[in-house]
Amino acid sequence: MGTDIEIRVERVSQLFNMLDPYPFRERDLDPEAEAYIVDWASELPHGAPVRIVVHLPAVEAASPEAQGLPQAMRRYFIERQAAFGRELKELFRVGRVSLAIGVTVLALCLLLANIFGDRTFAKSLWGFAAEGLIIVGWVALWRPMEIFLYDWWPIARQRKLYRRLAEATVEVVRAGEAGP
């Protein structure tokens, strides 16, 4: 399996979101174009360099927009990588807050369970309440553990994928010609 992502379009503008008001080099990729590139890139061998080859008609390939395509795509993928970095940072912040809350709830529940467990009056009812509090305390740790054990992996994987795409070589070739 090669490491090339081949794209054939009639105009450079087809790759970018036309509703984006920014100048060409600062526009976001069209969501369908991004999905296509990201899907292909996720199937490429890990660690191998990625090359994005954009096939355009000869007149369009010579345009200033086509010449600026490598920088525009690189900028976009760098921004997406940074966005996933911010998302990961926020997830870990939420995880830390959730962990502090969970540990506090667990400590409170264990304290109350200990108090309830010492009661002799209606021992079975107090024992039931004490066990329930212990369960509630451990459940309070569920979300932070989910964040720190599992939730961050997909975000880190996406960030790494966008980093690979930001480092990709982007080549514009005239339709019908092969890239180097």
matplotlib code that plots the C-alpha trace (Angstrom):
import matplotlib.pyplot as plt

x = [0.0, 1.5, 1.5, -0.1, -3.5, -4.8, -7.3, -8.8, -10.7, -11.5, -10.8, -8.8, -11.8, -13.6, -11.2, -12.1, -15.2, -16.7, -18.8, -15.6, -15.1, -11.3, -8.8, -8.0, -4.9, -6.8, -9.9, -11.0, -11.0, -14.4, -15.8, -16.1, -12.5, -11.3, -13.2, -11.8, -8.2, -8.5, -10.1, -7.3, -4.6, -6.0, -5.6, -2.0, 0.9, 1.9, 5.2, 5.4, 5.5, 2.3, 2.0, -1.1, -1.3, -3.9, -4.6, -5.9, -6.5, -3.3, -4.8, -5.9, -2.6, -0.8, -3.0, -1.8, -4.3, -2.8, 0.7, -0.5, -2.3, 0.5, 0.8, -3.0, -3.4, -0.5, -1.9, -5.3, -4.0, -1.8, -4.8, -6.8, -3.9, -3.9, -7.7, -7.4, -4.6, -6.8, -9.6, -7.3, -6.1, -9.7, -10.6, -7.7, -8.8, -12.3, -10.8, -8.7, -11.8, -13.9, -11.2, -11.1, -14.9, -14.9, -12.3, -14.1, -17.4, -15.8, -14.1, -17.5, -19.3, -16.7, -16.9, -20.7, -20.7, -18.3, -20.7, -23.7, -21.9, -21.4, -25.1, -26.6, -30.2, -31.8, -28.4, -29.4, -31.0, -27.9, -25.6, -27.7, -27.2, -23.5, -23.0, -25.0, -22.8, -19.7, -21.1, -22.0, -18.5, -16.9, -19.3, -18.3, -14.9, -16.3, -16.1, -12.5, -11.3, -13.1, -11.4, -7.9, -8.1, -10.1, -11.5, -8.2, -7.0, -9.2, -8.4, -4.7, -4.9, -6.7, -4.2, -1.4, -3.1, -3.5, 0.2, 1.0, -1.2, 0.4, 3.8, 2.6, 4.1, 1.4, 2.0, -0.1, 0.1, -1.6, -4.4, -3.0, 0.6, 2.1, 3.6, 7.4]
y = [0.0, 3.4, 6.5, 8.7, 10.3, 11.1, 13.8, 14.8, 18.1, 20.6, 23.7, 24.3, 26.0, 22.6, 21.7, 24.6, 25.7, 28.4, 29.8, 30.6, 34.4, 34.3, 34.7, 31.5, 30.5, 30.8, 29.0, 25.7, 22.6, 21.6, 19.0, 16.4, 17.0, 16.8, 13.6, 12.0, 13.0, 12.0, 8.6, 7.8, 9.0, 6.8, 3.7, 4.5, 2.7, 4.3, 6.1, 6.3, 9.8, 11.0, 12.6, 14.4, 14.6, 17.0, 16.5, 19.6, 20.6, 22.3, 25.9, 25.5, 23.8, 27.0, 29.3, 31.2, 29.3, 26.0, 27.2, 28.2, 24.9, 23.2, 26.1, 26.4, 22.6, 22.6, 25.6, 23.9, 20.6, 22.4, 24.3, 21.0, 19.4, 22.3, 22.0, 18.4, 19.4, 21.9, 19.3, 16.8, 19.5, 20.3, 16.7, 16.2, 19.4, 18.0, 14.6, 16.3, 18.2, 15.0, 13.1, 15.7, 15.6, 11.8, 11.3, 13.8, 12.0, 8.7, 9.9, 11.4, 8.2, 6.0, 8.2, 8.1, 4.3, 3.9, 6.0, 4.0, 0.7, 1.4, 1.6, -1.3, -0.2, -1.8, -3.1, -4.6, -1.3, 0.7, -2.0, -1.7, 2.2, 1.8, -0.6, 1.8, 4.7, 2.8, 1.9, 5.5, 6.6, 4.2, 5.2, 8.8, 7.8, 6.2, 9.3, 10.4, 6.8, 6.6, 9.8, 8.8, 5.2, 5.4, 8.7, 10.4, 7.8, 8.7, 12.4, 11.8, 9.5, 12.2, 14.8, 12.5, 11.9, 15.6, 16.1, 13.6, 15.4, 18.8, 17.2, 15.7, 16.7, 18.3, 18.2, 19.8, 17.9, 18.5, 16.0, 13.1, 13.5, 11.4, 13.0, 12.6]
z = [0.0, -1.1, 1.0, -1.6, -1.3, -4.8, -5.4, -8.7, -9.0, -11.7, -9.6, -6.4, -4.9, -4.8, -2.0, 0.2, 2.1, -0.1, 2.8, 4.7, 4.4, 4.9, 2.0, 0.0, 2.0, 5.3, 4.4, 5.9, 3.8, 2.4, 4.9, 2.2, 1.0, 4.6, 5.3, 2.1, 3.0, 6.6, 5.8, 3.3, 5.7, 8.5, 6.3, 5.3, 7.0, 10.3, 10.4, 6.6, 5.1, 3.5, 0.1, -1.1, -4.9, -6.3, -10.0, -11.7, -15.4, -16.8, -16.7, -13.1, -12.0, -13.1, -11.1, -8.0, -5.9, -7.0, -6.2, -2.7, -2.2, -0.2, 2.3, 2.6, 3.3, 5.7, 7.6, 7.8, 9.2, 11.7, 12.9, 13.2, 15.1, 17.5, 17.9, 18.9, 21.3, 22.9, 23.1, 24.8, 27.2, 28.1, 28.5, 31.0, 32.9, 33.2, 34.3, 37.0, 38.3, 38.1, 39.9, 42.7, 43.0, 42.9, 45.5, 47.8, 47.3, 47.9, 51.1, 52.3, 51.5, 53.2, 56.3, 56.3, 55.7, 58.7, 60.9, 59.7, 60.1, 63.8, 64.5, 66.4, 66.0, 62.9, 61.9, 58.6, 57.4, 58.4, 56.8, 53.6, 53.7, 54.4, 51.5, 49.2, 50.2, 49.4, 46.0, 45.3, 46.4, 43.9, 41.1, 41.7, 40.4, 37.2, 34.9, 35.9, 35.4, 32.0, 30.9, 32.1, 30.9, 27.6, 26.4, 25.6, 23.1, 20.1, 20.5, 20.7, 17.7, 15.7, 16.8, 15.6, 12.3, 11.7, 12.6, 9.9, 7.4, 8.3, 7.6, 4.3, 1.0, -1.1, -4.8, -7.6, -10.9, -14.2, -14.8, -16.8, -15.5, -12.8, -9.7, -9.1]

ax = plt.figure().add_subplot(projection="3d")
ax.plot(x, y, z, "-o")
ax.set_aspect("equal")
plt.show()
